[in-house]
Amino acid sequence: MDITRLPLEHDAAVAAEIRERFAALPERELLARAASASPYLKDLLRREGEWLRGALPDPDAALAAELARDADLAALPATLREMKRRVALLTALADLGGAWELARVTGALSDLADRAVDLCVQRLVEAEVRRGKLPSAEAAGGMVVLAMGKTGARELNYSSDIDLICLFDETRHADWQEARTAFIRVTRRMTSILSDMTDGYVFRTDLRLRPDAAVTPVCLAIGAAESYYESEGRTWERAAFIKARPCAGDLEAGERFLKALTPFVWRKHLDFATIEDTHDMRTRIRDHRGLHGPLKVEGHDLKLGQGGIRDIEFFTQTRQLIAGGRDPSLRSRTTVGGLAALAEAGWIGTETAEELTDLYRAHREVEHRLQMVADQQTHRIPGEVEAFARVAHLAGQEPDAFRDTMLDRLTRTAERTEAFFTPGDAPEEPELSPRTREIVARWQGYPALRSARARTIFRRLRPQLLAELQKARDPDEALLSLDGFLRGLPAGVQVFSLFESNPQLVDLIVDIASVAPDLARYLSRHSSVLDAVIGGHFFEPWPDSVALQADLTLHLARAGDYEAKLDAARRWMKERHFRIGVHHLRGLATAEQVGREYADLARAVIRALWPVVVEEFAARHGPPPGRGAVVLGMGSLGAGRMHARSDIDLIVIYDNKGEMESTGAKPLSAQAYYSRLTQALLTAVTAQTTEGALYAVDMRLRPSGRQGPLATSLAAFRTYQMEDAWTWEHLALTRADPLVGPEDLIDEVEALRQEVLAVRGADPRVSADVADMRRRLAMAKPLRSPWDARNGVGRLMDLELLGQFLTLRRGGAERRLQAQVAVEDPALERADSLFWRLQAASRLLSPDPLHPEALGEGGRAFLQREMGGVEALAEEIERHAEQVGAAFDRWLSEGPPPPVQGR
């Protein structure tokens, strides 16, 4: 800018120094004329010109020196006012000259606010200690000041209020009521020092963001504040705490308080109801301020008006509140940082984030110019011709160009943000049959529609739901299934808001209702899994097992205490379990893929949860004695192929290595330690927390079954398998897979498994034992439907038994059924493919085997796609079952097993 035209004639020396220091700054047309029109800057230059001359050689060092100043209580008010004048002047020149970007300007003002508040708290608490009203001034006696709003985000304007919440840690004071009185006195005197107009002021201070400000004292106990937010906190208060940070006093106490508030601010599920809350808040503000009407630059409120600063802030904060509970990376205090994080996580487009960031910065710079004229907290663009021209010139433009620029910016901001908040007009409902009207009429009595707010949202949503139902293969069938979903919902506001903000979910729920009614009923009990659909990764390729385990481990690390970790594991698992089912339902994954993915998911859960369980148990009973323990996956988990309703089979093997007792505060014998540790794992997996259970777990495959200890020592496991185990236990061992534990112990357990199979598989009694077992299974598990893929001779259970038998006979290491049988006969692999496709589809649709006459149109279409046709499915099943049965009979009659190479 042309610094020679600034109004510095009262001090030629200062003017010359400024011209020299700022000579290299970018040219900014007409800024000199604008500065001449600013009484605020004129006054600052008059009063602090001499100081400015010394500050100009190194503005950053001058700023740091001012922020480092100190004073006793008597001199503090005058010192702070002088600091404010100097920092404001330096910042204004660096801003107008283009030397500092917006973040540096607002950061400098925010740093000044932090320093001023902290100095006040320190000196005033010390005064209370001297009066005997507080026992100690260490860490401000437990008082903490939270910076809120623009102060918290380090985004202060030239004339911003500073929004503060003052709290104190009552646990540090025996007489907390007397301490409260002292801290109230500190807060009031601090406000007076900062806000009183005596030869200028420091900062106008606003304490009204505290809990229930109309009736509560200006400084509250931390415990009382926590109780308020837990029971009565509102959406606008959640939004306010996005920017909150401790700025003065006991900063550690402030951080603990904010951490305790995390569940209040950041909900664990996607919270789309926030959108309507924010929309209502915006409408009330504009109604109160009379800010409706056509968009016009003159007289427009740049903060609260249409297309203004608050629209960008609300747009950003609302999306942060929606998803920040699931994704901590979204919890930026700043608006610009929040937009970048939302774009990075895929919640908004990169183009949207970049444009809104540019608009936000431009709006904030104009806001500074508005307040720079006379140090007034104003956001109104002047309507008077002369005043409008002043602001335009401060912004470096002629009035007409400034008007066009501002109208363009306001319009683009409104276009980017308005649709997000404003509910669209509900479409007309389709024509309904009498039966449909009867079903729809009873929805009003369901628990999900008890509240007026839920009914309001659902009225907007219902036409879309009913229209999508008309597109279903069998609309009546889909309607009944959707009715079951709605009837089972315990509450509706969150789910209906989720649907309204994400129309693709309506299509998905109708799709599920028309194909898999049982899955729709599951959704009504676990509707939070729908969050995953819009979380950004739902339709991406399935990660490998290492990435899955790492992701869950990260979620558990963020969760807090042990109970929170168990809940986090359940939410994580259920979302991914639902994702696998949806991919299967929509043909995005084959039956073989989903079988592997369900198993990957269960493995990741056990592998990530086991160290958490061990750590929690060790805190009471000491670290595991000896080498530790290995958790083995058995059955379908060990074989690496599960369906939607599979439970998991586990065995725990430990090696105490001669250590007979643990060394913790409550020591246990090695056997008791590992048995109770195993029970802790069972509880962690099966317990019904508020988020449900993870899996049903079966441990009957352990040595001696229900009669044996929950955990078995390595030595006892070897002895049992070599000398006492039944043939069926050796068969089960063919699918055992060590999942988690010390690497050397895992290797030893796996080597033992292969040794047992090689030795015990050579027993000539194996064939007779298997034949007897096969007969008993056929009697205990008879065929239940022509489309029963699992039960009956020659079907999947029989084929799995055959695979285990063949593997045991040859002492093989294969766990997967296809690998077990393909070695002997490729035809068995084709039979397995048929049976598994039917089994996986059947278990996704129903807990019971499918019956042709009971399958709805949507389910039949799904099965048609999976099986390549259903008209001759029963005959095809029977043909493959006969092949499997015949092969099994042939191998049972072959006699002793062939020798195992290399053993």
DOKOLBA-897752 format. One record per residue (C-alpha): x, y negated, z negated. Coordinates in steps of 0.25 Angstrom, whole numbers, padded with zeros to 4 digits, always signed. Each point is the difference from the previous one (the first is absolute). Layout:
REM residues N
XYZ ...
END
This chain:
REM residues 903
+0000+0000+0000 +0004-0014+0001 +0005-0003-0014 +0004-0014+0003 -0015-0004+0000 -0003+0005-0014 -0004-0011-0010 +0013-0001-0007 +0003-0015+0001 +0000-0002-0015 +0013+0008-0001 +0009-0001+0012 +0011+0009-0006 -0010+0011-0002 -0006-0002+0014 +0014+0001+0006 +0003+0013-0008 -0013+0006+0004 +0002-0003+0015 +0014+0006+0000 -0005+0013-0007 -0012+0002+0008 +0005-0005+0013 +0001+0014+0006 -0014+0004-0004 -0010+0003+0012 -0007-0012+0006 -0014-0002-0005 -0008-0010+0008 -0007-0011-0009 +0004+0006-0013 +0006-0013-0004 -0013-0007+0002 -0007+0011-0008 +0010-0001-0012 -0002-0015+0000 -0015+0002-0003 +0002+0009-0012 +0000-0007-0013 +0004+0013-0007 +0013+0001+0007 +0003-0015+0000 -0002+0000-0016 +0009+0013-0001 +0011-0007+0009 -0001-0013-0008 +0002+0008-0014 +0010+0011+0004 +0007-0006+0012 +0014-0001-0008 -0002+0015-0004 -0003+0004+0014 +0013-0006+0005 +0007+0009-0009 -0009+0012+0004 +0001-0001+0015 +0014+0006+0002 -0006+0014-0005 -0015+0000-0002 +0000+0015-0004 +0010-0003-0011 -0007-0013-0004 -0013+0008-0002 +0007+0011-0008 +0006-0010-0009 -0014-0006-0003 -0006+0013-0003 +0011+0003-0010 -0003-0012-0008 -0004+0001-0014 -0005-0009-0011 -0005+0000-0015 -0015-0001-0002 +0001-0015-0002 +0007-0003+0013 -0007+0011+0007 -0012-0007+0006 +0008-0011+0006 +0011+0010+0005 -0011+0008+0007 -0006-0012+0007 +0013-0004+0005 +0003+0014+0005 -0013+0000+0007 +0003-0014+0008 +0013+0005+0004 -0004+0014+0005 -0012-0006+0007 +0008-0010+0007 +0011+0009+0004 -0010+0010+0005 -0008-0010+0008 +0012-0005+0007 +0005+0014+0003 -0014+0004+0005 -0003-0012+0009 +0014+0001+0006 -0002+0014+0003 +0012+0004-0009 -0008+0010-0008 -0011+0010+0005 -0013+0001-0007 +0004+0011-0009 +0012-0007-0005 -0009-0013-0003 -0010+0008-0007 +0010+0008-0007 +0007-0012-0006 -0013-0006-0005 -0003+0013-0006 +0014+0002-0007 -0002-0014-0006 -0014+0004-0006 +0006+0013-0005 +0011-0008-0007 -0009-0011-0006 -0010+0010-0006 +0012+0009-0005 +0006-0012-0007 -0013-0004-0006 -0003+0013-0006 +0014+0002-0005 +0001-0014-0007 -0014+0001-0006 +0001+0014-0005 +0013-0004-0007 -0008-0012-0006 -0010+0010-0005 +0011+0009-0006 +0006-0013-0007 -0014-0002-0006 -0001+0014-0005 -0012+0003+0009 +0008+0011+0008 +0011+0010-0006 +0009-0001+0012 +0003-0007+0013 +0006+0012+0007 -0007+0003+0013 -0009-0012-0003 -0005+0007-0012 -0008+0010+0010 -0007-0011+0008 +0000+0001+0015 -0005-0009+0011 -0005+0006+0012 +0001-0008+0013 -0013+0002+0009 -0004-0005+0013 +0010-0007+0008 +0009-0001-0012 +0001+0015-0001 +0002+0001+0015 +0011-0011+0000 -0009-0007+0010 -0002-0014-0007 -0004-0012+0007 +0005-0014-0003 -0012-0003-0008 -0005+0014-0005 -0005+0003-0013 +0007+0011-0007 -0010+0011-0004 +0005+0007-0013 -0005+0011-0009 +0007-0001-0014 +0000+0013-0008 +0008+0005-0013 +0004+0014-0004 -0008+0002-0013 +0007+0012-0004 +0012-0008-0004 -0007-0007-0011 -0005+0005-0013 -0010-0012-0001 -0004-0001+0015 -0011-0010-0003 +0010-0010-0006 +0009+0003+0012 -0012-0002+0010 -0002-0014-0006 +0014-0004+0002 +0000+0005+0014 -0012-0008+0003 +0007-0012-0005 +0012+0003+0009 -0009+0002+0012 -0008-0013-0003 +0013-0008-0002 +0007+0006+0012 -0012-0004+0009 +0001-0014-0006 +0014-0002+0003 -0002+0005+0015 -0012-0007+0003 -0001-0013-0007 +0001-0012+0008 +0012-0008-0007 +0009-0006+0010 -0004+0011+0010 -0003+0014-0003 +0006+0014+0002 -0011+0009+0004 -0015+0000-0001 -0003+0013-0008 -0012+0009+0001 -0002+0011-0010 -0014+0004+0005 +0004+0013+0006 +0001+0007-0013 -0010+0010-0005 -0014-0007-0002 +0006-0013-0001 -0013-0007-0004 +0001+0006-0014 +0014+0006-0002 +0012-0008-0006 +0011-0005+0009 +0009+0011-0004 -0005+0014-0002 +0006+0013-0006 +0004+0010+0010 -0008+0011-0005 -0013-0009+0001 +0004-0004+0014 +0002+0015+0004 -0014+0004-0006 -0007-0011+0008 +0006+0004+0013 -0003+0014-0002 -0014-0002-0003 -0005-0013+0006 +0011-0004+0011 -0006-0005+0013 +0005+0001+0014 +0004-0015+0000 +0009+0003-0012 +0006+0013+0007 +0004-0009+0012 +0006-0011-0010 +0009+0011-0006 +0006+0003+0014 +0008-0012-0002 +0003+0001-0015 +0014+0000-0006 +0006-0003-0013 +0007-0014+0001 +0003-0004-0014 +0001+0005-0014 +0001+0015-0003 +0002+0005+0015 +0001+0015-0004 -0014-0001-0008 -0006-0007+0013 +0005+0012+0009 -0005+0010-0010 -0014-0007+0000 +0000-0001+0016 +0004+0015+0000 -0012+0003-0009 -0009-0007+0009 +0004+0008+0012 -0012+0009+0000 -0009-0012-0001 +0006-0008+0012 +0004+0012+0009 -0011+0010+0000 +0004+0014+0003 -0010+0002+0012 -0002-0009+0012 -0009-0012-0005 -0008-0005+0012 -0011-0006-0010 +0010-0011-0002 -0003-0005+0014 -0014-0004-0004 +0004-0005-0013 +0010-0010+0007 -0010-0003+0010 -0010-0004-0011 +0011-0008-0007 +0003-0008+0013 -0014-0003+0003 -0003-0005-0015 +0013-0009+0001 -0005-0006+0014 -0014-0002-0005 +0005-0007-0013 +0009-0009+0008 -0009-0002+0012 +0010+0005+0010 -0009+0006+0010 -0003-0006+0014 +0007-0001+0013 +0016+0000-0001 +0005-0014+0001 +0014-0004-0004 -0003-0014-0006 -0005+0003-0014 +0003+0014+0001 +0005+0007-0013 +0012+0007+0004 +0000+0009-0012 -0014+0005-0002 -0006-0003+0014 -0003+0009+0012 +0013+0004+0005 +0008-0005-0011 +0011+0005-0010 -0009+0007-0009 -0006+0008+0012 +0014+0006+0003 +0003+0002-0015 -0014+0007-0002 +0003+0008+0013 +0013+0005-0006 -0003+0002-0014 -0013+0008+0003 +0007+0010+0009 +0011+0001-0011 -0011+0003-0011 -0006+0010+0010 +0012+0008+0002 +0011-0004-0010 -0004+0010-0010 +0004+0011+0009 +0012-0007+0006 +0009-0008-0009 +0007-0006+0012 -0012-0009+0002 +0001-0007-0014 +0007-0012+0005 -0002-0013-0008 +0001-0009+0012 -0009-0002+0011 +0010+0001+0011 +0006+0013-0007 -0014+0006-0001 -0003-0002+0015 +0014+0006+0004 -0003+0012-0010 -0014+0002+0006 +0005+0000+0014 +0012+0010-0004 -0010+0009-0006 -0010+0000+0012 -0011-0007-0007 +0000-0012+0010 +0007-0002+0013 +0014-0006+0001 -0006-0011+0009 -0010-0004-0010 +0010+0000-0011 +0009-0009+0008 -0010-0010+0004 -0006-0001-0013 +0014-0002-0006 +0002-0011+0009 -0013-0006-0002 +0002+0001-0015 +0013-0007+0000 -0005-0011+0009 -0012-0002-0009 +0009-0001-0012 +0009-0010+0006 -0012-0009+0004 -0005+0002-0014 +0013-0005-0005 -0001-0013+0008 -0014-0002-0005 +0005+0000-0014 +0013-0007+0003 -0007-0013+0003 -0004-0004-0014 +0003+0012-0009 -0014+0004+0000 -0005+0015-0001 -0009-0001+0013 -0002+0009+0011 -0010-0009+0008 +0005-0005+0013 -0003-0015+0000 -0012-0005+0008 +0004-0014+0000 +0008-0004+0012 +0012-0006-0007 +0001+0011-0010 -0001+0011+0011 +0011-0007+0008 +0009+0000-0012 -0001+0015-0002 +0001+0002+0015 +0013-0008+0000 +0005+0008-0012 -0002+0013+0008 +0008-0006+0011 -0011-0003+0010 -0009-0010+0005 -0015+0000-0005 -0006+0006+0013 +0010+0011+0001 -0001+0003-0015 -0015+0001+0001 +0001+0010+0012 +0011+0008-0007 -0008+0001-0013 -0013+0004+0007 +0007+0011+0007 +0007+0005-0013 -0013+0000-0007 -0008+0007+0011 +0011+0011+0001 +0000+0002-0015 -0015+0001+0000 +0000+0010+0012 +0010+0009-0007 -0006+0000-0014 -0015-0003+0001 -0005+0014+0005 +0007+0007-0010 -0009-0006-0011 -0013-0003+0006 -0009+0013+0001 -0006+0001+0014 -0014+0001+0003 -0006+0014-0002 -0005+0006+0013 -0014+0005+0001 -0003+0014-0005 -0003+0011+0010 -0014+0005+0001 -0002+0011-0011 -0008+0012+0000 -0010+0002-0012 +0009+0011-0006 +0012-0010+0001 -0007-0011-0006 -0004+0009-0012 +0014+0004-0002 +0005-0015+0001 -0010-0005-0009 +0005+0009-0012 +0014-0006+0001 -0004-0012-0008 -0002+0009-0012 +0014+0005+0001 +0011-0004-0010 +0009-0006+0011 -0011-0010+0002 -0004-0004-0014 +0007-0014+0000 -0005-0012+0008 +0013-0002+0006 +0001+0015+0006 -0014-0002+0006 +0004-0013+0007 +0013+0006+0006 -0008+0013+0004 -0011-0008+0007 +0011-0005+0009 +0006+0014+0002 -0012+0008+0001 -0004-0003+0015 +0014+0004+0004 -0001+0013-0008 -0013+0004+0006 +0004-0004+0014 +0012+0009-0001 -0008+0011-0005 -0008+0000+0013 +0012+0003+0007 +0003+0013-0007 -0003+0014+0006 -0011+0002-0009 -0004-0013-0007 -0010+0006-0010 +0011+0010-0004 +0010-0012-0002 -0010-0008-0007 -0002+0010-0010 +0015+0002-0002 +0001-0015-0002 -0011+0000-0009 +0008+0009-0009 +0012-0009+0001 -0008-0012-0005 -0007+0008-0011 +0013+0004-0006 +0007-0014+0000 +0000-0004-0014 +0002-0015+0004 -0001-0007+0014 +0006-0014+0000 +0014+0004+0003 -0003+0011+0010 -0011-0008+0007 +0010-0012+0001 +0011+0010+0005 -0010+0004+0011 -0004-0014+0004 +0014-0005+0001 +0005+0013+0008 -0011+0004+0010 +0008+0012+0004 -0003+0006-0013 -0015+0000+0003 +0003+0008+0012 +0009+0010-0008 -0010+0002-0011 -0011+0003+0010 +0010+0009+0008 +0002+0008-0013 -0014+0000-0004 -0004+0006+0013 +0011+0011+0000 +0003+0003-0014 -0011-0004-0010 +0009+0007-0012 +0011-0010+0003 -0010-0011+0000 -0004+0004-0014 +0014+0001-0004 +0002-0015+0005 -0011-0005-0009 +0008+0005-0012 +0013-0004+0005 -0003-0012+0009 +0013-0007-0004 +0007+0010+0011 -0006-0009+0010 +0011-0010-0003 +0010+0008+0007 -0008-0001+0013 +0004-0015+0001 +0013+0000-0007 +0008+0000+0013 +0005+0014+0000 -0012+0009+0001 +0001+0003+0014 +0015+0001+0001 +0007+0013+0002 +0001+0009-0012 +0014-0003-0008 +0009+0012-0003 +0001+0006-0013 +0012-0008-0005 -0007-0013+0004 -0013+0004-0007 +0007+0004-0013 +0008-0013+0000 -0013-0008+0002 -0007+0006-0012 +0013-0001-0008 -0001-0015+0003 -0015-0001-0004 +0003+0007-0013 +0012-0009-0003 -0009-0012+0001 -0012+0006-0008 +0005-0004-0014 -0003+0010-0012 -0002+0015+0002 -0016+0000+0001 +0002-0011+0011 +0009+0009+0007 -0010+0011+0000 -0011-0009+0005 +0010-0005+0011 +0003+0014+0005 -0015+0003+0001 -0003-0012+0008 +0012+0002+0009 -0003+0015+0002 -0015-0002+0003 +0002-0011+0010 +0009+0009+0008 -0008+0012-0002 -0012-0008+0006 +0009-0005+0011 +0003+0015+0004 -0014+0003+0000 -0004-0012+0009 +0011+0003+0010 -0005+0015+0001 -0015-0005+0001 +0003-0009+0011 +0010+0009+0008 +0012-0008-0003 +0007+0012-0006 -0001+0015+0002 -0004+0011-0010 +0015+0004-0001 +0004-0014-0002 -0010-0003-0011 +0004+0013-0007 +0014-0004+0000 -0003-0014-0005 -0009+0004-0011 +0012+0009-0005 +0010-0012+0002 -0009-0008-0009 -0001+0010-0011 +0015+0002+0000 +0002-0015+0000 -0009-0001-0012 +0007+0011-0008 +0014-0005+0004 -0003-0014-0004 -0008+0003-0012 +0009+0010-0007 +0011-0010-0004 -0010-0009-0006 -0006+0011-0008 +0014+0005-0004 +0004-0014-0004 -0013-0002-0009 +0002+0013-0006 +0015-0002-0003 -0003-0013-0007 -0007+0008-0011 +0008+0013+0000 +0013-0003+0007 +0006+0003+0013 -0002+0014+0006 +0009+0011-0007 +0010+0006+0009 -0001-0002+0015 -0015-0004+0001 -0011+0006+0008 -0005+0003+0014 -0014-0001+0004 -0004+0010+0011 -0012-0002+0009 -0007+0013+0003 -0011+0004+0009 -0005-0010+0011 +0009-0011-0006 +0012+0009+0001 -0003+0004+0014 -0002-0014+0004 -0014+0000+0005 -0012-0005-0008 -0014-0004+0003 -0009-0011-0005 -0004+0007-0012 +0012+0008-0004 +0005+0001-0014 +0014+0003-0003 +0008+0012-0006 +0012-0003-0009 +0011+0007-0008 +0010-0006-0009 +0014+0006-0002 +0010-0005-0009 +0014+0002-0004 +0004-0004-0014 +0014+0005+0001 +0001+0004-0014 -0005-0013-0006 -0011+0005-0010 -0006-0013-0004 -0002-0014+0006 +0007-0012-0007 -0011-0010+0000 -0007-0007-0012 -0010+0012+0000 +0009+0012+0004 -0007+0012+0006 +0006+0014+0003 +0004+0002+0014 -0012+0009+0003 -0010-0009-0007 +0006-0012+0007 -0001+0005+0014 -0014+0006-0002 -0005-0013-0006 +0007-0008+0011 -0008+0009+0010 -0013-0003-0007 +0003-0015+0001 +0002+0002+0015 -0013+0007+0001 -0007-0011-0008 +0006-0011+0009 -0005+0007+0013 -0014+0005-0005 -0004-0010-0010 -0013-0008+0003 +0005-0014-0002 -0008-0012+0005 +0005+0003+0014 -0004+0015-0001 +0010+0011+0001 +0011+0003+0010 -0002+0015+0002 -0005+0013-0006 +0012+0008-0004 +0001+0015-0001 +0012+0006-0008 -0005+0015+0000 +0011+0004+0009 +0011-0002-0011 +0005+0012-0006 -0010+0008-0008 -0011-0010+0005 -0009-0006-0011 +0007+0008-0011 +0014-0005+0003 +0006-0013-0004 -0002-0012+0009 +0014-0002+0003 +0010+0012+0002 +0015+0000-0002 +0009+0004+0012 +0005+0012-0007 -0014+0005-0004 -0005-0003+0014 +0011+0009+0007 -0003+0011-0010 -0015-0001+0002 +0001+0000+0015 +0010+0011+0001 -0006+0010-0010 -0014-0004-0004 -0007-0008+0011 -0012+0006+0008 +0001+0001+0015 -0010-0011+0001 +0010-0009-0008 +0011+0003+0010 -0010-0003+0012 -0003-0014-0007 +0015-0002-0001 +0001+0000+0015 -0007-0014+0001 +0007-0006-0013 +0008-0013+0003 +0008-0007-0010 -0005-0015+0000 +0007-0008-0010 +0011+0002-0010 +0015+0000-0001 +0006+0003+0013 +0009+0011-0005 -0011+0007-0007 -0009-0001+0012 +0011+0007+0008 +0001+0011-0010 -0015+0002-0001 -0001+0001+0015 +0011+0010+0000 -0007+0008-0010 -0013+0000+0008 +0007+0005+0012 +0007+0011-0008 -0013+0004-0007 -0006+0002+0014 +0011+0007+0006 +0001+0010-0012 -0015+0002-0003 -0004+0000+0014 +0007+0013+0002 -0009+0007-0010 -0007+0011+0007 -0013-0003-0008 -0002-0013+0006 -0009+0005+0011 -0009+0007-0009 -0001-0011-0009 -0003-0010+0011 -0011+0010+0006 -0006+0001-0014 +0000-0015-0002 -0006-0002+0014 -0012+0009-0003 -0003-0007-0013 +0001-0014+0006 -0010+0004+0011 -0010+0005-0011 +0002-0013-0008 +0000-0010+0011 -0010+0005+0010 -0004-0007+0013 -0009-0012-0003 -0003-0005+0014 +0002+0003+0014 +0009-0012+0000 +0007+0004-0012 +0015-0002+0004 +0006+0005-0014 -0007+0012-0006 -0002+0013+0006 +0009+0011+0007 +0009-0006+0010 -0003-0014-0003 +0009-0011-0006 +0002+0006-0014 +0003+0013+0006 +0010-0006+0010 +0007-0007-0011 +0001+0013-0008 +0006+0006+0012 +0010-0011+0002 +0004+0002-0014 +0001+0015+0001 +0009-0001+0013 +0009-0010-0007 +0002+0008-0012 +0002+0013+0008 +0012-0007+0008 +0005-0008-0012 -0002-0013+0008 +0001-0014-0005 -0012-0006+0009 -0011-0007-0008 -0009-0005+0011 -0011+0010+0005 +0003-0002+0015 +0015+0002-0002 -0003+0013-0009 -0009+0006+0011 +0006-0005+0013 +0012+0008-0003 -0008+0013+0002 -0011-0003+0010 -0003-0014+0007 -0015+0005+0001 -0001-0002-0015 +0005-0015+0002 -0012-0002+0009 -0010+0006-0010 +0006-0009-0011 -0002-0013+0009 -0014+0004+0002 -0003+0003-0015 +0007-0012-0005 -0007-0010+0010 -0013+0005-0005 +0004+0000-0015 +0006-0014+0000 -0013-0005+0007 -0009+0008-0009 +0007-0005-0013 -0001-0015+0005 -0015+0001+0003 -0004+0009-0012 +0005+0007-0012 -0007+0013+0005 +0002+0008+0013 -0008-0006+0011 -0013+0006+0005 -0004-0003+0015 -0014-0002-0004 +0003-0010-0011 +0010-0009+0007 -0005-0014+0005 +0002-0006+0013 +0012-0008-0004 +0007+0012-0007 -0003+0009+0012 +0006-0010+0010 +0013-0001-0009 +0001+0015+0000 -0002+0001+0015 +0012-0009+0002 +0009+0007-0010 -0004+0014+0005 -0002-0003+0014 -0014+0005+0000 -0009+0006-0010 -0010+0008+0008 +0009+0013-0001 +0007-0004-0012 -0005+0012-0008 +0004+0010+0010 +0014-0006+0002 +0002+0000-0015 -0004+0015-0001 +0009+0003+0012 +0012-0006-0007 -0003+0006-0013 -0001+0014+0006 +0014-0002+0006 +0006-0005-0014 -0007+0012-0007 +0005+0010+0010 +0014-0006-0001 +0000+0001-0015 -0005+0014+0000 +0012+0004+0009 +0010-0007-0008 -0005+0006-0013 +0002+0014+0006 +0014-0002+0005 +0007+0005-0012 +0012-0006-0007 +0005-0013+0004 +0012-0002+0010 +0013-0004-0006 +0003-0014-0003 +0012-0005+0008 +0011-0006-0008 -0005+0005-0014 
END
